[in-house]
Amino acid sequence: MLLKPYIGGRVGLAQWCLKMMGPERRRAFGAVCQNEVPIVLDASGFAFGDRWGAERAKQLLDDAQRNKAQGGQFILLPQAYGPFTDRKVSESFRSACELSDMVFVRDKKSREYVEPLVDTSKLVLSPDFTNGLKPKPVEHLGLPAEFACIVPNNKMVENQGESAEASYVQYLLKCVRAVRDQGLQPVLLLHEQKKDRRIGELVGSQEKLRMIAPLDAREIKGVIGKSALLIGSRFHSLVSALSQGIPCIGTSWSHKYEELFGDYEHIEYLLGDTSAGEIESHVGRLVAESSQVREKLVRCAADEKEKTVAMWSMVADRLGWKKDEVV
C-alpha cells in the first residue's frame, strides 16, 4: 500500500503514524511507507491537466522525485491527460515525465497534449487497462431477465448549479422511459456510490427504480455484462460495456469519451448534449440492431484487449519481471 500525502494533511498524519510503528508492525497491517516502495505504477485515471490545477501536477512531481531519489522506477500507466495551457501545471507535469521511466497515454487526444512535454521515446499509446478486468458472477443479485443499466455521473453537473442538475435528472428520466418503451427493465447502477447517490435517488424516486450499488469493480462489470443495454455517464461503466460487447449510449464531459467511443467505432452513440431529443431513436436503433452492434463491439474489444496485454508485457520488460506476473 502506498499512502500519498495529499493536500489537507490527513494522509500525511497517516504516514507519520506508519513510520512510528516500525517495519514489522507495518507489514502486519499490509502497509508500507513511501520510502519502502521501489516501484510506483501511477494509475490516476484523469488527474493531470488544467482542469485539475497545479497542485495535483506538483504532487505527481514530488512522488516521482521521491521515488527517483531512492533509485526506484516510476511508470505512468494508461490514463487521460490535458490540456496543459497553465504554465505551472505544464512545468510540473513535464518535470514528472522527465523522471518517469515510461509514460502511457490511453487516447490520441491525450497524446497530442502530452507530446510537447515528454521525450517521445518513452511515450506509448495504450487503452484503458480495465478492459481486461474479469467480471465477477452476479447471480446472487437476482437481476431481471432483460434489463438496461442507467449509470449517472455527478461530474455532468458538478459546480453548475441546481438548474443543471434538474436538466440532467430529466435526461435520465427520459432514458428510463425510452428503455421501458423497448420492453427492457431499467436498473440504476451506481458506479460511484457516494458521489452519484443523490442523482440516483432523484431519478429513482420519480420512477420507482431498483438501485444497485455494488462494492466491487468486478461485480459492477458483472452486472453490466448481463445487461442488454447501458446508458451511462461514468467512463469506466462505458469501458465495461464496450469491452464486453454490450451496446451503450454515453454522455461526455471531456475528450476521453470521444476517444473511447472512437476506439470501438461507436461514436454515433455518444451524445454531446443531454438536452437533445435523440435518446429515444438511439435506444430504438440499438435494440433493433443489437446483434450487429454486439458483433462489431466484440471485434473491437478483442483488439483493445490485445493492446492491454502488450502494455503489461512492456511494463514487465521494463521492471525485469516475468510476463505472467503482470499479464
Phi, psi and chi 1 to 4 in degrees:
 res  aa     phi    psi   chi1   chi2   chi3   chi4
   1 MET       -  129.3 -180.0  169.9   68.7      -
   2 LEU  -110.8  114.8  174.3   62.1      -      -
   3 LEU   -96.0  121.6  -64.8  177.1      -      -
   4 LYS  -100.6  137.0  -64.8 -176.6  178.3 -179.0
   5 PRO   -78.1   75.9   29.2  -34.0      -      -
   6 TYR   -69.8  166.6  -72.7  117.4      -      -
   7 ILE   -59.5  140.2  -53.1  159.7      -      -
   8 GLY   113.9  -19.3      -      -      -      -
   9 GLY    85.2  -10.2      -      -      -      -
  10 ARG   -63.6  -46.5  -66.9 -177.6 -177.7  178.9
  11 VAL   -73.7  -29.9 -178.1      -      -      -
  12 GLY   -59.0  -41.2      -      -      -      -
  13 LEU   -64.9  -40.0  176.3   60.8      -      -
  14 ALA   -62.0  -40.0      -      -      -      -
  15 GLN   -60.3  -44.0  -80.3  -75.7  -20.8      -
  16 TRP   -61.4  -44.4 -179.0   84.8      -      -
  17 CYS   -62.0  -41.3  -67.9      -      -      -
  18 LEU   -63.1  -41.1  -76.6  173.9      -      -
  19 LYS   -62.5  -37.6  -72.7  179.7 -179.2  178.1
  20 MET   -68.8  -22.5  -65.2  -59.1  101.5      -
  21 MET   -73.0  -31.5  -66.4  170.4   81.2      -
  22 GLY    89.0  155.0      -      -      -      -
  23 PRO   -61.5  -38.4   19.2  -30.9      -      -
  24 GLU   -66.9  -44.7  -70.3 -173.0    5.7      -
  25 ARG   -68.2  -35.5  -67.8 -169.0   66.1 -173.0
  26 ARG   -60.7  -45.8  -75.7 -162.7  -66.8  -88.3
  27 ARG   -61.7  -32.8  -77.3 -165.3  -69.3  -88.0
  28 ALA   -63.1  -27.5      -      -      -      -
  29 PHE   -95.0    2.4  -76.0   95.2      -      -
  30 GLY    68.8   30.6      -      -      -      -
  31 ALA  -122.0  155.3      -      -      -      -
  32 VAL  -139.4  162.2  -65.9      -      -      -
  33 CYS   -91.6  164.1  -72.4      -      -      -
  34 GLN   -60.3  -35.6  -73.2  177.8  -38.2      -
  35 ASN   -74.9    0.1   60.6    4.2      -      -
  36 GLU  -105.4    7.6  -61.3  170.3  -44.4      -
  37 VAL  -108.3  103.5 -180.0      -      -      -
  38 PRO   -80.4  -19.0   29.7  -34.9      -      -
  39 ILE  -129.0  128.2  -63.5  169.6      -      -
  40 VAL  -118.9  123.2  173.7      -      -      -
  41 LEU  -110.8  102.5  -55.6  178.7      -      -
  42 ASP   -83.6  121.7 -175.3  -79.1      -      -
  43 ALA  -127.2   55.2      -      -      -      -
  44 SER   -66.3  -24.0  -63.2      -      -      -
  45 GLY    95.6  -78.5      -      -      -      -
  46 PHE  -152.9   88.1 -175.0   25.9      -      -
  47 ALA  -135.8    0.5      -      -      -      -
  48 PHE  -129.5  118.4  -51.7  113.8      -      -
  49 GLY   158.9  179.2      -      -      -      -
  50 ASP   -55.9  -40.0  -66.0  -15.9      -      -
  51 ARG   -58.4  -33.0  177.3 -172.7  179.1   94.0
  52 TRP   -95.4   -8.9  -48.0  108.0      -      -
  53 GLY    83.7  170.3      -      -      -      -
  54 ALA   -72.2  -27.6      -      -      -      -
  55 GLU   -64.1  -40.3 -160.2   63.5   50.2      -
  56 ARG   -67.4  -42.1  -73.8 -138.8 -176.9  159.1
  57 ALA   -64.2  -38.4      -      -      -      -
  58 LYS   -65.4  -37.8 -179.5   62.3  167.6   58.6
  59 GLN   -63.8  -40.4 -177.9   63.2   64.4      -
  60 LEU   -60.9  -44.1  179.4   70.4      -      -
  61 LEU   -62.4  -43.4  174.2   56.9      -      -
  62 ASP   -59.0  -43.4  -69.8  -14.6      -      -
  63 ASP   -63.6  -42.4  -69.9  -18.4      -      -
  64 ALA   -66.3  -41.9      -      -      -      -
  65 GLN   -64.0  -42.0  -71.7  174.0  -29.6      -
  66 ARG   -63.2  -43.0 -173.9 -177.6  -60.7  109.4
  67 ASN   -63.6  -45.5  171.5  -95.2      -      -
  68 LYS   -70.3  -31.5  -71.9  -58.2  175.1  179.9
  69 ALA   -63.8  -24.0      -      -      -      -
  70 GLN   -96.6    7.2  -61.5  161.0 -165.6      -
  71 GLY    73.7   26.4      -      -      -      -
  72 GLY   -88.9 -174.0      -      -      -      -
  73 GLN  -121.8  138.6  -69.0  177.5  -71.5      -
  74 PHE  -130.0  118.2 -162.2   89.4      -      -
  75 ILE  -127.4  130.2  -65.7  175.3      -      -
  76 LEU   -91.1  109.1  -66.6  172.5      -      -
  77 LEU   -71.7  167.2  -68.3  178.0      -      -
  78 PRO   -54.0  124.9  -28.7   36.8      -      -
  79 GLN  -157.2  169.8   46.6 -164.6  -65.2      -
  80 ALA   -91.5  150.4      -      -      -      -
  81 TYR  -140.7  161.4  -57.0   98.8      -      -
  82 GLY    86.2 -179.6      -      -      -      -
  83 PRO   -73.3  172.9   28.3  -34.9      -      -
  84 PHE  -127.2   61.2  -66.4   98.7      -      -
  85 THR   -87.2  -20.1   60.1      -      -      -
  86 ASP   -77.6  122.3 -175.9  -59.7      -      -
  87 ARG   -61.0  -42.1 -176.9  179.4   57.6   81.3
  88 LYS   -64.7  -39.1  -70.7 -176.6  177.5  179.6
  89 VAL   -65.4  -48.3  175.2      -      -      -
  90 SER   -66.3  -37.1   64.0      -      -      -
  91 GLU   -66.6  -44.7  -73.6 -178.5   -6.2      -
  92 SER   -65.7  -41.0  -70.0      -      -      -
  93 PHE   -68.0  -40.3 -174.0   75.8      -      -
  94 ARG   -59.0  -45.6 -178.4 -162.5  -59.5  -88.7
  95 SER   -64.8  -37.9  -62.9      -      -      -
  96 ALA   -64.9  -40.1      -      -      -      -
  97 CYS   -66.3  -35.7  -72.8      -      -      -
  98 GLU   -62.1  -32.4  -71.8  173.9   -6.8      -
  99 LEU   -85.7  -16.6  -66.9  169.7      -      -
 100 SER   -76.4  146.3  -61.0      -      -      -
 101 ASP   -80.0  -35.9  -64.7  -84.3      -      -
 102 MET  -145.3  146.5  -58.4 -176.9   77.4      -
 103 VAL  -128.6  108.3  179.2      -      -      -
 104 PHE   -96.1  135.4  -70.9   96.0      -      -
 105 VAL  -117.5  142.6  -65.2      -      -      -
 106 ARG   -98.6    3.1   70.8 -176.9 -179.0 -160.3
 107 ASP  -155.9  162.1   61.4   73.4      -      -
 108 LYS   -66.9  -36.3  -63.5 -179.6 -177.8   68.2
 109 LYS   -66.2  -41.1 -168.5   65.3  177.1  178.1
 110 SER   -63.4  -39.7  -67.5      -      -      -
 111 ARG   -60.2  -40.9 -178.0  175.3   61.8 -175.2
 112 GLU   -60.3  -39.6  179.2 -176.9  -42.8      -
 113 TYR   -70.3  -35.5  -70.9  137.7      -      -
 114 VAL   -86.7  -31.1  170.6      -      -      -
 115 GLU   -50.0  -40.9  -84.9 -179.0  -28.4      -
 116 PRO   -69.0  -11.4  -18.5   32.4      -      -
 117 LEU  -108.6   -2.7  -53.9  176.2      -      -
 118 VAL  -141.2  150.5   62.5      -      -      -
 119 ASP   -63.6  113.9  176.0   -2.1      -      -
 120 THR   -65.3  -13.4   54.2      -      -      -
 121 SER   -69.8  -20.3   67.3      -      -      -
 122 LYS  -105.0    4.9   63.7  172.3   75.1  172.8
 123 LEU   -95.9  127.4 -171.9   63.1      -      -
 124 VAL  -134.4  132.3 -177.2      -      -      -
 125 LEU   -86.8  124.1  178.8   65.5      -      -
 126 SER  -154.5  141.1 -176.5      -      -      -
 127 PRO   -71.4  171.5   27.0  -35.0      -      -
 128 ASP   -56.7  124.8 -175.3  -86.1      -      -
 129 PHE   -77.0   -5.8   57.8   82.7      -      -
 130 THR   -72.4   -6.2   63.3      -      -      -
 131 ASN   -62.5  -22.6   61.8   21.5      -      -
 132 GLY   -95.5    2.0      -      -      -      -
 133 LEU   -66.7  128.7 -175.2   69.3      -      -
 134 LYS   -82.7  129.3  -66.6 -177.2  179.1  178.6
 135 PRO   -72.7  155.9   26.8  -33.4      -      -
 136 LYS   -90.0  152.5  -86.6 -173.1  176.1  179.2
 137 PRO   -62.2  142.7  -20.2   31.8      -      -
 138 VAL  -129.3   21.6  -69.5      -      -      -
 139 GLU   -57.6  -31.3  -75.3   72.7   15.3      -
 140 HIS   -66.2  -15.1   62.6  -74.9      -      -
 141 LEU   -82.1  -12.4  -66.3  176.0      -      -
 142 GLY    60.2   49.5      -      -      -      -
 143 LEU   -70.4  152.4  -62.7  168.3      -      -
 144 PRO   -63.5  159.5  -19.0   30.7      -      -
 145 ALA   -65.1  -44.2      -      -      -      -
 146 GLU  -128.2  106.1  -67.9  -71.6  -31.4      -
 147 PHE  -140.5  162.4   71.3   99.1      -      -
 148 ALA  -123.7  138.2      -      -      -      -
 149 CYS   -87.8  132.5  -69.6      -      -      -
 150 ILE  -112.3  116.9  -49.9  -67.4      -      -
 151 VAL  -116.9  107.7 -175.5      -      -      -
 152 PRO   -80.5  167.4   29.7  -33.5      -      -
 153 ASN  -149.0  116.1 -176.3   -7.8      -      -
 154 ASN   -63.8  -19.7   78.5  -54.6      -      -
 155 LYS   -66.0  -19.6  -75.2 -169.8 -178.6  -63.6
 156 MET   -64.7  -22.2  -65.4  -65.9  -63.0      -
 157 VAL  -128.9    4.0  -62.2      -      -      -
 158 GLU   -56.8  128.6 -164.0  172.7   48.8      -
 159 ASN    60.2   25.9  -56.9  -39.2      -      -
 160 GLN  -115.0    1.0  -65.6 -175.3   48.2      -
 161 GLY    90.2  173.2      -      -      -      -
 162 GLU   -66.2  -35.1  -67.5 -177.6    4.9      -
 163 SER   -65.4  -37.6   60.9      -      -      -
 164 ALA   -66.7  -40.5      -      -      -      -
 165 GLU   -63.8  -43.8 -179.6 -179.1   82.7      -
 166 ALA   -62.3  -40.6      -      -      -      -
 167 SER   -65.2  -40.7  175.2      -      -      -
 168 TYR   -67.2  -39.9 -176.9   50.4      -      -
 169 VAL   -62.0  -41.5  167.6      -      -      -
 170 GLN   -63.5  -38.2  -72.6  -56.4  -50.2      -
 171 TYR   -60.8  -45.9  161.0   75.9      -      -
 172 LEU   -64.5  -36.7  -67.4  173.4      -      -
 173 LEU   -64.9  -37.7  -71.1  169.2      -      -
 174 LYS   -63.1  -38.9 -171.4 -175.6  -66.4 -173.9
 175 CYS   -62.3  -43.8  -67.0      -      -      -
 176 VAL   -57.9  -46.1  167.5      -      -      -
 177 ARG   -69.7  -37.2  -68.0  158.7 -167.3  152.9
 178 ALA   -63.6  -39.1      -      -      -      -
 179 VAL   -65.6  -44.5  162.4      -      -      -
 180 ARG   -63.2  -37.4  -79.3 -171.6  173.4  141.4
 181 ASP   -61.7  -22.3  -72.5  -14.6      -      -
 182 GLN   -96.7   10.4  -65.1  -62.9  -37.2      -
 183 GLY    81.2   14.8      -      -      -      -
 184 LEU  -104.1  147.4  -61.2  173.2      -      -
 185 GLN   -90.6  118.9 -175.2  171.8  -27.2      -
 186 PRO   -75.5  137.9   25.3  -30.3      -      -
 187 VAL  -130.1  129.4  172.0      -      -      -
 188 LEU   -80.9  124.6  -82.4  169.3      -      -
 189 LEU  -116.3  116.8  178.0   62.5      -      -
 190 LEU   -89.5  110.2  -62.0 -172.1      -      -
 191 HIS   -79.3  -31.4 -146.8  -86.3      -      -
 192 GLU  -124.3  102.9  -63.5  -79.8  -14.1      -
 193 GLN   -59.7  -52.8  -70.6 -161.5   45.2      -
 194 LYS   -70.6  -45.7  -67.9 -177.8  179.8  179.1
 195 LYS   -70.5  -35.5  -64.7  178.6 -179.7  178.4
 196 ASP  -101.7   -2.0  -61.0  -24.6      -      -
 197 ARG   -63.5  -41.3 -176.6  168.3  -69.0  -84.0
 198 ARG   -58.5  -48.5  170.7  178.8  165.8   77.5
 199 ILE   -64.6  -41.2  -68.3  175.0      -      -
 200 GLY   -58.2  -43.0      -      -      -      -
 201 GLU   -68.9  -35.6  -71.5  176.2  -13.5      -
 202 LEU   -63.4  -39.6  -72.3  171.4      -      -
 203 VAL   -74.4  -47.6  175.3      -      -      -
 204 GLY   -62.9  -34.3      -      -      -      -
 205 SER   -69.5  -28.1   62.9      -      -      -
 206 GLN   -83.5  -26.3  -65.2 -170.2   48.9      -
 207 GLU  -117.0    1.5  -72.3  -71.5  -21.2      -
 208 LYS    52.9   56.5  -63.0 -179.1  179.4  179.0
 209 LEU   -95.3  151.6  -60.0  177.1      -      -
 210 ARG   -74.6  135.0  178.8  179.6  176.7 -176.5
 211 MET  -114.0  127.8 -173.0 -175.8  -61.8      -
 212 ILE  -114.0  130.5  -59.8  175.8      -      -
 213 ALA  -132.4   74.0      -      -      -      -
 214 PRO   -62.7  150.5  -17.7   30.8      -      -
 215 LEU   -88.6  -15.7  -64.2  173.4      -      -
 216 ASP  -117.3  134.1 -175.0  -74.8      -      -
 217 ALA   -61.4  -35.3      -      -      -      -
 218 ARG   -71.4  -30.8  -69.3  175.3   57.8 -149.2
 219 GLU   -70.6  -39.3 -168.6  172.8   60.9      -
 220 ILE   -58.5  -45.2  -68.0  174.2      -      -
 221 LYS   -64.6  -33.9 -168.7  165.2 -175.0  177.7
 222 GLY   -63.7  -41.4      -      -      -      -
 223 VAL   -62.3  -46.8  172.2      -      -      -
 224 ILE   -61.5  -38.5  -67.4  171.0      -      -
 225 GLY   -66.4  -19.9      -      -      -      -
 226 LYS   -92.1   -8.2  -65.7  -66.8 -176.6 -177.8
 227 SER   -82.8  159.9   67.6      -      -      -
 228 ALA   -86.8  -22.5      -      -      -      -
 229 LEU  -164.2  147.7  173.4   72.6      -      -
 230 LEU  -130.6  136.1 -179.7  141.0      -      -
 231 ILE  -119.3  115.7  -56.7  175.3      -      -
 232 GLY  -143.5  159.9      -      -      -      -
 233 SER  -121.6   -7.4  -55.6      -      -      -
 234 ARG   -88.0  126.7  -81.7  -79.9  169.1 -163.6
 235 PHE   -54.7  -49.0  179.9   81.4      -      -
 236 HIS   -74.9  -19.0  -77.8  104.2      -      -
 237 SER   -68.1  -36.5   72.9      -      -      -
 238 LEU   -72.3  -38.1  -63.9  165.3      -      -
 239 VAL   -60.8  -43.7  173.4      -      -      -
 240 SER   -63.1  -35.5  -69.6      -      -      -
 241 ALA   -71.9  -55.4      -      -      -      -
 242 LEU   -59.6  -41.5  -66.6  165.6      -      -
 243 SER   -71.8  -12.2   64.0      -      -      -
 244 GLN  -108.6    7.7  -64.4 -177.0   92.5      -
 245 GLY    75.0   24.3      -      -      -      -
 246 ILE   -93.2  121.3  -56.4  -59.9      -      -
 247 PRO   -56.8  138.4  -24.8   35.6      -      -
 248 CYS  -148.7  159.8   61.7      -      -      -
 249 ILE  -124.7  131.2  -62.1  168.9      -      -
 250 GLY  -120.3  158.9      -      -      -      -
 251 THR  -120.1  152.7   48.6      -      -      -
 252 SER  -123.6  142.6  169.8      -      -      -
 253 TRP  -126.3    1.6   60.8  -90.7      -      -
 254 SER  -156.0  171.5   83.3      -      -      -
 255 HIS   -64.1  -20.8   67.6  -89.3      -      -
 256 LYS   -63.9  -26.3   63.0 -177.8 -177.2  178.1
 257 TYR   -72.4  -45.9  -68.8   86.9      -      -
 258 GLU   -59.4  -41.5  -75.3   80.7    3.8      -
 259 GLU   -65.7  -42.5  -63.9  -67.1  -41.5      -
 260 LEU   -61.8  -50.0  173.2   66.9      -      -
 261 PHE   -66.1  -31.4  -86.7   62.1      -      -
 262 GLY   -65.4  -38.5      -      -      -      -
 263 ASP   -61.7  -28.7  -71.9  -19.8      -      -
 264 TYR  -103.4   12.8  -76.1   84.6      -      -
 265 GLU    53.4   42.8  -58.4  174.3   13.5      -
 266 HIS  -129.4   20.6 -158.0   60.1      -      -
 267 ILE   -62.3  -26.2 -165.7   68.9      -      -
 268 GLU   -68.0  -12.7   66.9  -90.6   31.0      -
 269 TYR  -104.0   18.8  -68.0  104.2      -      -
 270 LEU  -106.1  119.2 -177.6   65.6      -      -
 271 LEU   -93.7  127.7  -55.1 -178.5      -      -
 272 GLY   -84.3  -19.5      -      -      -      -
 273 ASP  -136.7  115.3 -175.7   -1.0      -      -
 274 THR   -70.7  -11.4   58.0      -      -      -
 275 SER   -85.1   -9.5   64.8      -      -      -
 276 ALA   -67.4  145.3      -      -      -      -
 277 GLY   -89.7   42.6      -      -      -      -
 278 GLU  -100.0  -11.4  -58.1  171.2  -27.3      -
 279 ILE   -62.9  -40.6 -168.1   65.8      -      -
 280 GLU   -62.2  -45.4  -65.0   88.3   -7.3      -
 281 SER   -68.6  -35.8   60.9      -      -      -
 282 HIS   -64.5  -46.1  -82.9   49.6      -      -
 283 VAL   -62.7  -45.1  171.1      -      -      -
 284 GLY   -60.3  -41.5      -      -      -      -
 285 ARG   -68.9  -40.9 -162.8 -176.3  -24.6  152.1
 286 LEU   -64.6  -38.1  -81.7 -178.4      -      -
 287 VAL   -68.4  -43.2  171.2      -      -      -
 288 ALA   -67.0  -34.7      -      -      -      -
 289 GLU  -108.9   26.5  -58.8  174.4    2.0      -
 290 SER   -54.3  -46.0  178.2      -      -      -
 291 SER   -61.9  -45.7  -64.0      -      -      -
 292 GLN   -66.9  -40.3  -58.2   96.2  -59.8      -
 293 VAL   -65.7  -43.4  172.3      -      -      -
 294 ARG   -61.2  -42.2  -76.6  174.3  179.2  -94.8
 295 GLU   -60.1  -44.4 -176.4  178.8  -23.4      -
 296 LYS   -64.6  -44.5  177.2 -165.8   67.2  177.6
 297 LEU   -65.4  -39.1  -66.4  179.3      -      -
 298 VAL   -62.5  -40.3  167.2      -      -      -
 299 ARG   -63.4  -46.7  171.0  177.5   52.6   79.9
 300 CYS   -65.4  -38.7  -68.7      -      -      -
 301 ALA   -61.9  -39.2      -      -      -      -
 302 ALA   -61.0  -41.1      -      -      -      -
 303 ASP   -65.1  -43.7  -68.2  -20.3      -      -
 304 GLU   -66.0  -38.3  -64.4  -60.3  -69.3      -
 305 LYS   -68.1  -34.9  -70.4  173.1 -175.7  176.5
 306 GLU   -61.6  -38.9  -77.8 -174.1   10.5      -
 307 LYS   -65.5  -36.4  -65.4  173.8 -173.3  175.3
 308 THR   -67.2  -42.2  -67.3      -      -      -
 309 VAL   -59.5  -41.4  170.8      -      -      -
 310 ALA   -64.3  -38.0      -      -      -      -
 311 MET   -62.4  -47.3 -179.5  -85.8  -66.5      -
 312 TRP   -64.4  -33.1  -74.8  122.4      -      -
 313 SER   -64.7  -39.8  -66.2      -      -      -
 314 MET   -64.9  -40.8  -66.7  176.1   69.3      -
 315 VAL   -62.9  -44.6  170.8      -      -      -
 316 ALA   -60.7  -43.9      -      -      -      -
 317 ASP   -60.5  -43.4  -72.8  -18.5      -      -
 318 ARG   -63.8  -37.8 -178.2   72.1 -164.7 -170.2
 319 LEU   -89.9   -6.2  -60.5  177.6      -      -
 320 GLY    74.6   26.8      -      -      -      -
 321 TRP   -96.3  160.8  -67.6  -10.4      -      -
 322 LYS   -73.5  143.4  -65.3  178.6 -179.5  177.7
 323 LYS   -62.0  -33.1  -71.0 -176.0  173.6   58.2
 324 ASP   -74.0   -4.0   58.6    6.9      -      -
 325 GLU   -82.0  -17.7  -68.0  178.5  -35.2      -
 326 VAL  -125.6  -24.2  -65.4      -      -      -
 327 VAL   -91.1      -  177.7      -      -      -
